[in-house]
Amino acid sequence: MTFFGGKHKENGSLRLPAVAGSFYPGDPEVLRETVAGLLAQAQAAPRGDIRAVIAPHAGYIYSGPVAAQAFAPLQALRGRVRRLVVIGPSHFVAFRGIAVPRVRAFRTPLGDMPVDAQAIARLAALPQVVEADEPHEGEHALEVELPFLQALFGPLPIVPLVVGRASAEEVAQVLDALWDTDTLIVVSSDLSHYLDYESACLRDARTAAAIERLDEAAIGPEDACGALPLRALLRAARRRGYAVERLDLRNSGDTAGDRNRVVGYGAWAVTAG
């Protein structure tokens, strides 16, 4: 059963930003400078050829430094990547399947990112895929990754995917249909939520180890809000013989929050070779 509600927030055929000015700066110049500063501070250097990344999706003051560790190495892929798949969990809308949007572009303060309409049309033929804008309207999980991608790649075509109730195999099949050598996949997920600092460090360390050994069965919703997209990515990566490299692992107690109730953040690269 699919449950959609609420008023559309799109302006015609655009998905307008929902969290600009709250999760990240709404002013274009301030946002541009913020993203550039975060990327400049990132030091991660994966050994393999990057095919996908995992990045957190909280407000930039909390998870921005960790997200930048996932995105900064992608500068080496400029000119090689021609499409971006951005996938994350649905935080607000209950539905069955994987939602692709009907809009033609996603807007941020840095401009518009065109949606790959041909890819969307192909995916719509899969039984687990639903065409719907509602799951995308207020969803921050994909939106907060876009300014980083715009800073690195400009207005590349994107395939935005919001995951509702589905199996890991159903989601992996969608990734398999898209994941060619010209396509970079970005999985958006935070880790544990609202544990004390020490408990979060222990749980997130276990989750990180599971991600790095591609052990999808060891990752549950209490470990990561994007557990389902994560599990699907690991399944698809394992079929291709890819590896996962850790780029960063912290929580909000390390960045900008107190240590009584923290949210975990990690950054990884999925690599070939």
C-alpha atoms as an extended CHARMM CRD file, in Angstrom:
* protein
*
       273  EXT
         1         1  MET       CA              0.0000000000        0.0000000000        0.0000000000  PROA      1               0.0000000000
         2         2  THR       CA              1.2360000000        3.4720000000       -0.8510000000  PROA      2               0.0000000000
         3         3  PHE       CA              0.3760000000        6.4250000000        1.3870000000  PROA      3               0.0000000000
         4         4  PHE       CA              0.9640000000        9.8500000000       -0.1050000000  PROA      4               0.0000000000
         5         5  GLY       CA             -0.2640000000       13.0700000000        1.3490000000  PROA      5               0.0000000000
         6         6  GLY       CA              0.4230000000       16.7470000000        1.6170000000  PROA      6               0.0000000000
         7         7  LYS       CA              0.6300000000       19.5340000000       -0.8800000000  PROA      7               0.0000000000
         8         8  HSD       CA              3.0840000000       19.4160000000       -3.7420000000  PROA      8               0.0000000000
         9         9  LYS       CA              6.0210000000       21.7260000000       -3.2230000000  PROA      9               0.0000000000
        10        10  GLU       CA              7.2550000000       21.6730000000       -6.8010000000  PROA      10              0.0000000000
        11        11  ASN       CA              7.0260000000       24.7810000000       -8.9400000000  PROA      11              0.0000000000
        12        12  GLY       CA              5.7990000000       23.3350000000      -12.2180000000  PROA      12              0.0000000000
        13        13  SER       CA              8.3620000000       20.6940000000      -13.1190000000  PROA      13              0.0000000000
        14        14  LEU       CA             10.9720000000       21.5980000000      -10.4890000000  PROA      14              0.0000000000
        15        15  ARG       CA             11.5710000000       20.0300000000       -7.1140000000  PROA      15              0.0000000000
        16        16  LEU       CA             12.3240000000       23.0650000000       -4.9540000000  PROA      16              0.0000000000
        17        17  PRO       CA             14.7420000000       22.9370000000       -2.0050000000  PROA      17              0.0000000000
        18        18  ALA       CA             13.0880000000       21.9560000000        1.2670000000  PROA      18              0.0000000000
        19        19  VAL       CA             15.9250000000       22.4780000000        3.7680000000  PROA      19              0.0000000000
        20        20  ALA       CA             17.9810000000       25.3450000000        2.3120000000  PROA      20              0.0000000000
        21        21  GLY       CA             18.5480000000       27.8390000000        5.0990000000  PROA      21              0.0000000000
        22        22  SER       CA             18.2380000000       25.1840000000        7.8010000000  PROA      22              0.0000000000
        23        23  PHE       CA             20.3800000000       22.1480000000        6.9740000000  PROA      23              0.0000000000
        24        24  TYR       CA             22.7330000000       24.2420000000        4.8350000000  PROA      24              0.0000000000
        25        25  PRO       CA             23.0500000000       27.9220000000        3.8340000000  PROA      25              0.0000000000
        26        26  GLY       CA             20.2950000000       29.2620000000        1.6230000000  PROA      26              0.0000000000
        27        27  ASP       CA             22.4130000000       32.0690000000        0.2040000000  PROA      27              0.0000000000
        28        28  PRO       CA             24.2060000000       30.8570000000       -2.9570000000  PROA      28              0.0000000000
        29        29  GLU       CA             27.5230000000       32.5570000000       -2.2300000000  PROA      29              0.0000000000
        30        30  VAL       CA             27.6050000000       31.4620000000        1.3920000000  PROA      30              0.0000000000
        31        31  LEU       CA             26.7030000000       27.9200000000        0.3580000000  PROA      31              0.0000000000
        32        32  ARG       CA             29.3670000000       27.8870000000       -2.3410000000  PROA      32              0.0000000000
        33        33  GLU       CA             32.0000000000       29.0780000000        0.1380000000  PROA      33              0.0000000000
        34        34  THR       CA             30.8400000000       26.6170000000        2.7940000000  PROA      34              0.0000000000
        35        35  VAL       CA             31.0510000000       23.6180000000        0.4740000000  PROA      35              0.0000000000
        36        36  ALA       CA             34.4060000000       24.7310000000       -0.9340000000  PROA      36              0.0000000000
        37        37  GLY       CA             35.7880000000       25.1000000000        2.5810000000  PROA      37              0.0000000000
        38        38  LEU       CA             34.5830000000       21.6690000000        3.6480000000  PROA      38              0.0000000000
        39        39  LEU       CA             36.0300000000       20.0330000000        0.5370000000  PROA      39              0.0000000000
        40        40  ALA       CA             39.3530000000       21.8410000000        0.9870000000  PROA      40              0.0000000000
        41        41  GLN       CA             39.7120000000       20.4610000000        4.5160000000  PROA      41              0.0000000000
        42        42  ALA       CA             39.0290000000       16.8500000000        3.5020000000  PROA      42              0.0000000000
        43        43  GLN       CA             42.0880000000       14.6000000000        3.4070000000  PROA      43              0.0000000000
        44        44  ALA       CA             40.6850000000       11.1780000000        2.4610000000  PROA      44              0.0000000000
        45        45  ALA       CA             42.3600000000        9.3960000000       -0.4510000000  PROA      45              0.0000000000
        46        46  PRO       CA             40.8630000000        6.0190000000       -1.4540000000  PROA      46              0.0000000000
        47        47  ARG       CA             43.2460000000        3.5610000000       -3.0480000000  PROA      47              0.0000000000
        48        48  GLY       CA             40.8880000000        2.1090000000       -5.6500000000  PROA      48              0.0000000000
        49        49  ASP       CA             38.8420000000        3.4640000000       -8.5430000000  PROA      49              0.0000000000
        50        50  ILE       CA             35.7130000000        4.9820000000       -6.9770000000  PROA      50              0.0000000000
        51        51  ARG       CA             32.3860000000        3.6200000000       -8.2050000000  PROA      51              0.0000000000
        52        52  ALA       CA             30.1360000000        4.7830000000       -5.3500000000  PROA      52              0.0000000000
        53        53  VAL       CA             30.2560000000        6.6960000000       -2.0800000000  PROA      53              0.0000000000
        54        54  ILE       CA             28.3220000000        6.6110000000        1.1750000000  PROA      54              0.0000000000
        55        55  ALA       CA             27.7750000000        9.9760000000        2.8680000000  PROA      55              0.0000000000
        56        56  PRO       CA             25.7330000000       11.3120000000        5.8130000000  PROA      56              0.0000000000
        57        57  HSD       CA             22.8420000000       13.7320000000        5.4690000000  PROA      57              0.0000000000
        58        58  ALA       CA             22.4760000000       15.8690000000        8.5810000000  PROA      58              0.0000000000
        59        59  GLY       CA             22.8770000000       19.6280000000        8.7640000000  PROA      59              0.0000000000
        60        60  TYR       CA             26.2590000000       20.7170000000        7.4750000000  PROA      60              0.0000000000
        61        61  ILE       CA             27.3470000000       21.9790000000       10.8960000000  PROA      61              0.0000000000
        62        62  TYR       CA             27.0310000000       18.4020000000       12.1510000000  PROA      62              0.0000000000
        63        63  SER       CA             27.8430000000       16.0610000000        9.2610000000  PROA      63              0.0000000000
        64        64  GLY       CA             29.3330000000       18.3630000000        6.6360000000  PROA      64              0.0000000000
        65        65  PRO       CA             32.9750000000       17.6030000000        7.5220000000  PROA      65              0.0000000000
        66        66  VAL       CA             32.3060000000       13.8590000000        7.2600000000  PROA      66              0.0000000000
        67        67  ALA       CA             30.3260000000       14.1740000000        4.0260000000  PROA      67              0.0000000000
        68        68  ALA       CA             33.1950000000       16.1710000000        2.5320000000  PROA      68              0.0000000000
        69        69  GLN       CA             35.5210000000       13.2220000000        3.1320000000  PROA      69              0.0000000000
        70        70  ALA       CA             33.2810000000       11.1520000000        0.8480000000  PROA      70              0.0000000000
        71        71  PHE       CA             32.9490000000       13.8180000000       -1.8250000000  PROA      71              0.0000000000
        72        72  ALA       CA             36.4030000000       15.4030000000       -2.0410000000  PROA      72              0.0000000000
        73        73  PRO       CA             38.0560000000       12.3690000000       -3.7040000000  PROA      73              0.0000000000
        74        74  LEU       CA             35.4560000000       12.5730000000       -6.4840000000  PROA      74              0.0000000000
        75        75  GLN       CA             37.3280000000       15.5220000000       -7.9600000000  PROA      75              0.0000000000
        76        76  ALA       CA             39.4490000000       12.9070000000       -9.7360000000  PROA      76              0.0000000000
        77        77  LEU       CA             36.3120000000       11.7050000000      -11.5660000000  PROA      77              0.0000000000
        78        78  ARG       CA             35.5100000000       14.9970000000      -13.2760000000  PROA      78              0.0000000000
        79        79  GLY       CA             35.0290000000       14.3860000000      -16.9750000000  PROA      79              0.0000000000
        80        80  ARG       CA             34.5620000000       10.6420000000      -16.4340000000  PROA      80              0.0000000000
        81        81  VAL       CA             31.2520000000       10.5270000000      -14.5930000000  PROA      81              0.0000000000
        82        82  ARG       CA             28.2660000000       11.4330000000      -16.7460000000  PROA      82              0.0000000000
        83        83  ARG       CA             25.3930000000       10.5530000000      -14.4140000000  PROA      83              0.0000000000
        84        84  LEU       CA             24.7750000000       10.6080000000      -10.6640000000  PROA      84              0.0000000000
        85        85  VAL       CA             22.4300000000        8.2430000000       -8.8450000000  PROA      85              0.0000000000
        86        86  VAL       CA             21.4940000000        9.6430000000       -5.4280000000  PROA      86              0.0000000000
        87        87  ILE       CA             19.5830000000        7.2410000000       -3.1870000000  PROA      87              0.0000000000
        88        88  GLY       CA             18.3700000000        7.5080000000        0.3820000000  PROA      88              0.0000000000
        89        89  PRO       CA             15.6030000000        6.5130000000        2.7860000000  PROA      89              0.0000000000
        90        90  SER       CA             12.1710000000        8.0760000000        3.1070000000  PROA      90              0.0000000000
        91        91  HSD       CA             11.9750000000        9.8920000000        6.4370000000  PROA      91              0.0000000000
        92        92  PHE       CA              8.4610000000       11.3180000000        6.1250000000  PROA      92              0.0000000000
        93        93  VAL       CA              6.2980000000        9.4780000000        3.5750000000  PROA      93              0.0000000000
        94        94  ALA       CA              5.1740000000        5.8590000000        3.9680000000  PROA      94              0.0000000000
        95        95  PHE       CA              4.9920000000        3.9050000000        0.7300000000  PROA      95              0.0000000000
        96        96  ARG       CA              5.8640000000        0.5870000000       -0.8640000000  PROA      96              0.0000000000
        97        97  GLY       CA              8.7720000000        0.4870000000       -3.3110000000  PROA      97              0.0000000000
        98        98  ILE       CA             11.3560000000        2.9120000000       -4.6600000000  PROA      98              0.0000000000
        99        99  ALA       CA             10.1100000000        6.3550000000       -5.7030000000  PROA      99              0.0000000000
       100       100  VAL       CA             11.3950000000        8.1520000000       -8.7870000000  PROA      100             0.0000000000
       101       101  PRO       CA             10.2490000000       11.7390000000       -9.3930000000  PROA      101             0.0000000000
       102       102  ARG       CA              8.1980000000       13.1580000000      -12.2370000000  PROA      102             0.0000000000
       103       103  VAL       CA              9.9090000000       16.5490000000      -12.1660000000  PROA      103             0.0000000000
       104       104  ARG       CA             12.5070000000       17.5670000000      -14.7420000000  PROA      104             0.0000000000
       105       105  ALA       CA             15.0700000000       18.9870000000      -12.2920000000  PROA      105             0.0000000000
       106       106  PHE       CA             16.0220000000       19.3880000000       -8.6390000000  PROA      106             0.0000000000
       107       107  ARG       CA             16.8340000000       22.9520000000       -7.5980000000  PROA      107             0.0000000000
       108       108  THR       CA             19.2890000000       24.0810000000       -4.9280000000  PROA      108             0.0000000000
       109       109  PRO       CA             20.6160000000       27.5870000000       -4.2490000000  PROA      109             0.0000000000
       110       110  LEU       CA             23.4860000000       26.6740000000       -6.6060000000  PROA      110             0.0000000000
       111       111  GLY       CA             21.1790000000       25.9790000000       -9.5570000000  PROA      111             0.0000000000
       112       112  ASP       CA             19.2550000000       23.1330000000      -11.1600000000  PROA      112             0.0000000000
       113       113  MET       CA             20.3420000000       19.5240000000      -11.5780000000  PROA      113             0.0000000000
       114       114  PRO       CA             18.4740000000       17.8750000000      -14.4730000000  PROA      114             0.0000000000
       115       115  VAL       CA             16.7590000000       14.5610000000      -13.8700000000  PROA      115             0.0000000000
       116       116  ASP       CA             17.7310000000       11.7920000000      -16.3090000000  PROA      116             0.0000000000
       117       117  ALA       CA             14.2870000000       11.3080000000      -17.8360000000  PROA      117             0.0000000000
       118       118  GLN       CA             15.3220000000        8.3530000000      -20.0040000000  PROA      118             0.0000000000
       119       119  ALA       CA             16.6740000000        6.4580000000      -17.0100000000  PROA      119             0.0000000000
       120       120  ILE       CA             13.5280000000        7.2420000000      -15.0260000000  PROA      120             0.0000000000
       121       121  ALA       CA             11.3640000000        5.9140000000      -17.8600000000  PROA      121             0.0000000000
       122       122  ARG       CA             13.3310000000        2.6520000000      -17.9420000000  PROA      122             0.0000000000
       123       123  LEU       CA             13.1380000000        2.2250000000      -14.1880000000  PROA      123             0.0000000000
       124       124  ALA       CA              9.3900000000        2.8490000000      -14.1960000000  PROA      124             0.0000000000
       125       125  ALA       CA              8.9430000000       -0.4750000000      -15.9860000000  PROA      125             0.0000000000
       126       126  LEU       CA             10.2240000000       -2.3150000000      -12.8920000000  PROA      126             0.0000000000
       127       127  PRO       CA              7.4270000000       -3.4930000000      -10.5810000000  PROA      127             0.0000000000
       128       128  GLN       CA              9.1100000000       -2.1630000000       -7.4310000000  PROA      128             0.0000000000
       129       129  VAL       CA              9.4630000000        1.3790000000       -8.8200000000  PROA      129             0.0000000000
       130       130  VAL       CA              6.7440000000        4.0050000000       -8.3660000000  PROA      130             0.0000000000
       131       131  GLU       CA              6.6480000000        7.3900000000      -10.0860000000  PROA      131             0.0000000000
       132       132  ALA       CA              5.7560000000        9.9050000000       -7.3960000000  PROA      132             0.0000000000
       133       133  ASP       CA              6.9340000000       13.3490000000       -6.3580000000  PROA      133             0.0000000000
       134       134  GLU       CA              5.5030000000       13.2580000000       -2.8330000000  PROA      134             0.0000000000
       135       135  PRO       CA              8.3050000000       11.2020000000       -1.2330000000  PROA      135             0.0000000000
       136       136  HSD       CA             10.8370000000       13.6540000000       -2.6720000000  PROA      136             0.0000000000
       137       137  GLU       CA              9.1310000000       16.9120000000       -1.6860000000  PROA      137             0.0000000000
       138       138  GLY       CA             10.2440000000       17.3420000000        1.9160000000  PROA      138             0.0000000000
       139       139  GLU       CA             13.0020000000       14.7300000000        1.9360000000  PROA      139             0.0000000000
       140       140  HSD       CA             16.3910000000       16.0540000000        3.0540000000  PROA      140             0.0000000000
       141       141  ALA       CA             18.4180000000       12.8620000000        2.5700000000  PROA      141             0.0000000000
       142       142  LEU       CA             19.0600000000       13.4790000000       -1.1290000000  PROA      142             0.0000000000
       143       143  GLU       CA             18.9160000000       17.2710000000       -1.0930000000  PROA      143             0.0000000000
       144       144  VAL       CA             21.8380000000       17.8430000000        1.2590000000  PROA      144             0.0000000000
       145       145  GLU       CA             24.1880000000       15.8550000000       -0.9990000000  PROA      145             0.0000000000
       146       146  LEU       CA             23.3960000000       17.9060000000       -4.1080000000  PROA      146             0.0000000000
       147       147  PRO       CA             25.4200000000       21.0750000000       -3.3570000000  PROA      147             0.0000000000
       148       148  PHE       CA             28.5640000000       18.9580000000       -2.9390000000  PROA      148             0.0000000000
       149       149  LEU       CA             27.8710000000       17.2440000000       -6.2560000000  PROA      149             0.0000000000
       150       150  GLN       CA             27.1490000000       20.5510000000       -7.9700000000  PROA      150             0.0000000000
       151       151  ALA       CA             30.4200000000       21.9900000000       -6.7040000000  PROA      151             0.0000000000
       152       152  LEU       CA             32.3020000000       19.0090000000       -8.1100000000  PROA      152             0.0000000000
       153       153  PHE       CA             30.4490000000       18.1570000000      -11.3130000000  PROA      153             0.0000000000
       154       154  GLY       CA             28.1780000000       21.0500000000      -12.2100000000  PROA      154             0.0000000000
       155       155  PRO       CA             24.7270000000       20.2680000000      -13.6370000000  PROA      155             0.0000000000
       156       156  LEU       CA             25.1950000000       16.5570000000      -14.3680000000  PROA      156             0.0000000000
       157       157  PRO       CA             22.0180000000       14.4820000000      -14.8490000000  PROA      157             0.0000000000
       158       158  ILE       CA             20.7880000000       12.8290000000      -11.6720000000  PROA      158             0.0000000000
       159       159  VAL       CA             18.5800000000        9.8530000000      -10.8800000000  PROA      159             0.0000000000
       160       160  PRO       CA             17.0040000000       10.5970000000       -7.4720000000  PROA      160             0.0000000000
       161       161  LEU       CA             15.7010000000        7.5330000000       -5.6210000000  PROA      161             0.0000000000
       162       162  VAL       CA             13.8050000000        7.5640000000       -2.3300000000  PROA      162             0.0000000000
       163       163  VAL       CA             13.3930000000        4.1290000000       -0.7690000000  PROA      163             0.0000000000
       164       164  GLY       CA             10.2490000000        3.1340000000        1.0880000000  PROA      164             0.0000000000
       165       165  ARG       CA              9.3430000000       -0.4240000000        2.0790000000  PROA      165             0.0000000000
       166       166  ALA       CA             11.1920000000       -2.8410000000       -0.1750000000  PROA      166             0.0000000000
       167       167  SER       CA             13.6000000000       -5.7360000000       -0.0120000000  PROA      167             0.0000000000
       168       168  ALA       CA             17.3360000000       -5.2470000000       -0.3830000000  PROA      168             0.0000000000
       169       169  GLU       CA             17.1770000000       -7.3000000000       -3.5770000000  PROA      169             0.0000000000
       170       170  GLU       CA             14.4820000000       -5.0690000000       -5.0610000000  PROA      170             0.0000000000
       171       171  VAL       CA             16.6050000000       -1.9980000000       -4.4100000000  PROA      171             0.0000000000
       172       172  ALA       CA             19.7680000000       -3.7300000000       -5.6340000000  PROA      172             0.0000000000
       173       173  GLN       CA             18.0160000000       -4.5660000000       -8.9100000000  PROA      173             0.0000000000
       174       174  VAL       CA             17.3640000000       -0.8580000000       -9.4380000000  PROA      174             0.0000000000
       175       175  LEU       CA             21.0150000000       -0.0520000000       -8.7620000000  PROA      175             0.0000000000
       176       176  ASP       CA             22.0880000000       -2.8510000000      -11.1130000000  PROA      176             0.0000000000
       177       177  ALA       CA             19.9650000000       -1.3190000000      -13.8720000000  PROA      177             0.0000000000
       178       178  LEU       CA             21.8050000000        1.9980000000      -13.5140000000  PROA      178             0.0000000000
       179       179  TRP       CA             25.3510000000        1.1710000000      -12.4360000000  PROA      179             0.0000000000
       180       180  ASP       CA             27.5290000000        1.4250000000      -15.5220000000  PROA      180             0.0000000000
       181       181  THR       CA             31.0620000000        2.8080000000      -15.8400000000  PROA      181             0.0000000000
       182       182  ASP       CA             29.7730000000        6.3530000000      -16.4530000000  PROA      182             0.0000000000
       183       183  THR       CA             27.5260000000        6.3650000000      -13.3790000000  PROA      183             0.0000000000
       184       184  LEU       CA             28.4580000000        7.2480000000       -9.8010000000  PROA      184             0.0000000000
       185       185  ILE       CA             26.1450000000        6.1080000000       -7.0050000000  PROA      185             0.0000000000
       186       186  VAL       CA             25.7470000000        8.1840000000       -3.8410000000  PROA      186             0.0000000000
       187       187  VAL       CA             24.0620000000        6.4480000000       -0.9060000000  PROA      187             0.0000000000
       188       188  SER       CA             22.8120000000        8.8660000000        1.7390000000  PROA      188             0.0000000000
       189       189  SER       CA             22.6580000000        7.5360000000        5.2850000000  PROA      189             0.0000000000
       190       190  ASP       CA             23.4350000000        8.4980000000        8.8460000000  PROA      190             0.0000000000
       191       191  LEU       CA             24.3570000000        5.8270000000       11.3830000000  PROA      191             0.0000000000
       192       192  SER       CA             23.0720000000        5.3420000000       14.9530000000  PROA      192             0.0000000000
       193       193  HSD       CA             20.6660000000        7.8690000000       16.4290000000  PROA      193             0.0000000000
       194       194  TYR       CA             20.4670000000        9.4520000000       19.8950000000  PROA      194             0.0000000000
       195       195  LEU       CA             22.7160000000        7.1260000000       21.8490000000  PROA      195             0.0000000000
       196       196  ASP       CA             25.2450000000        8.4780000000       24.3170000000  PROA      196             0.0000000000
       197       197  TYR       CA             28.6900000000        9.0970000000       22.8510000000  PROA      197             0.0000000000
       198       198  GLU       CA             30.3710000000        5.8890000000       24.0150000000  PROA      198             0.0000000000
       199       199  SER       CA             27.4670000000        3.6350000000       23.0200000000  PROA      199             0.0000000000
       200       200  ALA       CA             27.2770000000        5.3000000000       19.6170000000  PROA      200             0.0000000000
       201       201  CYS       CA             30.9820000000        4.8020000000       19.0150000000  PROA      201             0.0000000000
       202       202  LEU       CA             30.6580000000        1.0920000000       19.7560000000  PROA      202             0.0000000000
       203       203  ARG       CA             27.5770000000        0.5650000000       17.6030000000  PROA      203             0.0000000000
       204       204  ASP       CA             28.9080000000        2.6270000000       14.7020000000  PROA      204             0.0000000000
       205       205  ALA       CA             32.2120000000        0.7540000000       14.8060000000  PROA      205             0.0000000000
       206       206  ARG       CA             30.3060000000       -2.5190000000       14.4090000000  PROA      206             0.0000000000
       207       207  THR       CA             28.2670000000       -1.0680000000       11.5500000000  PROA      207             0.0000000000
       208       208  ALA       CA             31.3950000000        0.2720000000        9.8620000000  PROA      208             0.0000000000
       209       209  ALA       CA             33.0380000000       -3.1330000000       10.0620000000  PROA      209             0.0000000000
       210       210  ALA       CA             29.9480000000       -4.7440000000        8.5130000000  PROA      210             0.0000000000
       211       211  ILE       CA             29.9310000000       -2.2130000000        5.6750000000  PROA      211             0.0000000000
       212       212  GLU       CA             33.6080000000       -2.8210000000        4.9910000000  PROA      212             0.0000000000
       213       213  ARG       CA             33.2050000000       -6.5840000000        4.7920000000  PROA      213             0.0000000000
       214       214  LEU       CA             30.0570000000       -6.1300000000        2.6420000000  PROA      214             0.0000000000
       215       215  ASP       CA             27.9820000000       -7.9140000000        5.2790000000  PROA      215             0.0000000000
       216       216  GLU       CA             24.5470000000       -6.5190000000        4.5070000000  PROA      216             0.0000000000
       217       217  ALA       CA             22.7740000000       -8.9130000000        6.8800000000  PROA      217             0.0000000000
       218       218  ALA       CA             24.5270000000       -7.3200000000        9.8580000000  PROA      218             0.0000000000
       219       219  ILE       CA             23.0240000000       -3.8650000000        9.2000000000  PROA      219             0.0000000000
       220       220  GLY       CA             19.5740000000       -3.0490000000       10.5630000000  PROA      220             0.0000000000
       221       221  PRO       CA             17.4280000000        0.0780000000       10.8680000000  PROA      221             0.0000000000
       222       222  GLU       CA             18.7440000000        0.7150000000       14.3790000000  PROA      222             0.0000000000
       223       223  ASP       CA             22.2660000000        0.9000000000       12.9190000000  PROA      223             0.0000000000
       224       224  ALA       CA             21.5950000000        3.3010000000       10.0370000000  PROA      224             0.0000000000
       225       225  CYS       CA             18.5340000000        5.2490000000        8.8980000000  PROA      225             0.0000000000
       226       226  GLY       CA             19.5130000000        4.3460000000        5.3380000000  PROA      226             0.0000000000
       227       227  ALA       CA             19.9930000000        0.6690000000        6.1570000000  PROA      227             0.0000000000
       228       228  LEU       CA             18.0120000000       -0.5220000000        3.1450000000  PROA      228             0.0000000000
       229       229  PRO       CA             19.8670000000        1.5620000000        0.5090000000  PROA      229             0.0000000000
       230       230  LEU       CA             23.1260000000        0.6160000000        2.2340000000  PROA      230             0.0000000000
       231       231  ARG       CA             22.3320000000       -3.0920000000        2.1500000000  PROA      231             0.0000000000
       232       232  ALA       CA             21.3280000000       -2.8630000000       -1.5020000000  PROA      232             0.0000000000
       233       233  LEU       CA             24.5640000000       -1.0930000000       -2.4000000000  PROA      233             0.0000000000
       234       234  LEU       CA             26.6450000000       -3.7190000000       -0.6120000000  PROA      234             0.0000000000
       235       235  ARG       CA             24.7550000000       -6.5020000000       -2.3700000000  PROA      235             0.0000000000
       236       236  ALA       CA             25.2790000000       -4.9230000000       -5.8000000000  PROA      236             0.0000000000
       237       237  ALA       CA             28.9240000000       -4.1720000000       -4.9950000000  PROA      237             0.0000000000
       238       238  ARG       CA             29.5730000000       -7.7370000000       -3.8780000000  PROA      238             0.0000000000
       239       239  ARG       CA             28.1980000000       -9.0490000000       -7.1730000000  PROA      239             0.0000000000
       240       240  ARG       CA             30.7460000000       -6.8750000000       -8.9740000000  PROA      240             0.0000000000
       241       241  GLY       CA             33.6850000000       -7.8360000000       -6.7900000000  PROA      241             0.0000000000
       242       242  TYR       CA             34.0820000000       -4.2930000000       -5.4470000000  PROA      242             0.0000000000
       243       243  ALA       CA             35.6130000000       -3.3200000000       -2.1020000000  PROA      243             0.0000000000
       244       244  VAL       CA             34.6290000000       -0.7040000000        0.4760000000  PROA      244             0.0000000000
       245       245  GLU       CA             37.1630000000        1.7390000000        1.9320000000  PROA      245             0.0000000000
       246       246  ARG       CA             36.5100000000        3.7920000000        5.0540000000  PROA      246             0.0000000000
       247       247  LEU       CA             37.1070000000        7.5150000000        4.6670000000  PROA      247             0.0000000000
       248       248  ASP       CA             35.7780000000        8.8200000000        7.9810000000  PROA      248             0.0000000000
       249       249  LEU       CA             33.7670000000        7.7570000000       11.0340000000  PROA      249             0.0000000000
       250       250  ARG       CA             32.5730000000       10.2740000000       13.6170000000  PROA      250             0.0000000000
       251       251  ASN       CA             29.4200000000       11.4880000000       15.2930000000  PROA      251             0.0000000000
       252       252  SER       CA             27.7840000000       14.7650000000       16.2020000000  PROA      252             0.0000000000
       253       253  GLY       CA             29.6280000000       14.7470000000       19.5220000000  PROA      253             0.0000000000
       254       254  ASP       CA             32.8640000000       15.0860000000       17.5470000000  PROA      254             0.0000000000
       255       255  THR       CA             31.6340000000       17.9160000000       15.3480000000  PROA      255             0.0000000000
       256       256  ALA       CA             29.0990000000       20.3690000000       16.7600000000  PROA      256             0.0000000000
       257       257  GLY       CA             26.8350000000       18.6580000000       19.2730000000  PROA      257             0.0000000000
       258       258  ASP       CA             26.9050000000       17.5380000000       22.8860000000  PROA      258             0.0000000000
       259       259  ARG       CA             27.7860000000       13.9630000000       23.7910000000  PROA      259             0.0000000000
       260       260  ASN       CA             24.6350000000       12.9280000000       25.6180000000  PROA      260             0.0000000000
       261       261  ARG       CA             22.5540000000       12.1480000000       22.5050000000  PROA      261             0.0000000000
       262       262  VAL       CA             24.5500000000       11.8650000000       19.3060000000  PROA      262             0.0000000000
       263       263  VAL       CA             24.0150000000       10.8330000000       15.6930000000  PROA      263             0.0000000000
       264       264  GLY       CA             26.6550000000        8.7810000000       13.9180000000  PROA      264             0.0000000000
       265       265  TYR       CA             28.1700000000        9.7270000000       10.5700000000  PROA      265             0.0000000000
       266       266  GLY       CA             30.4150000000        7.7460000000        8.2530000000  PROA      266             0.0000000000
       267       267  ALA       CA             31.9640000000        8.1730000000        4.8360000000  PROA      267             0.0000000000
       268       268  TRP       CA             33.0180000000        5.3320000000        2.5580000000  PROA      268             0.0000000000
       269       269  ALA       CA             34.0980000000        4.7630000000       -1.0210000000  PROA      269             0.0000000000
       270       270  VAL       CA             33.1090000000        1.6740000000       -3.0020000000  PROA      270             0.0000000000
       271       271  THR       CA             36.0520000000        0.9130000000       -5.2410000000  PROA      271             0.0000000000
       272       272  ALA       CA             37.1640000000       -1.3670000000       -8.0460000000  PROA      272             0.0000000000
       273       273  GLY       CA             40.7120000000       -2.5830000000       -8.4320000000  PROA      273             0.0000000000
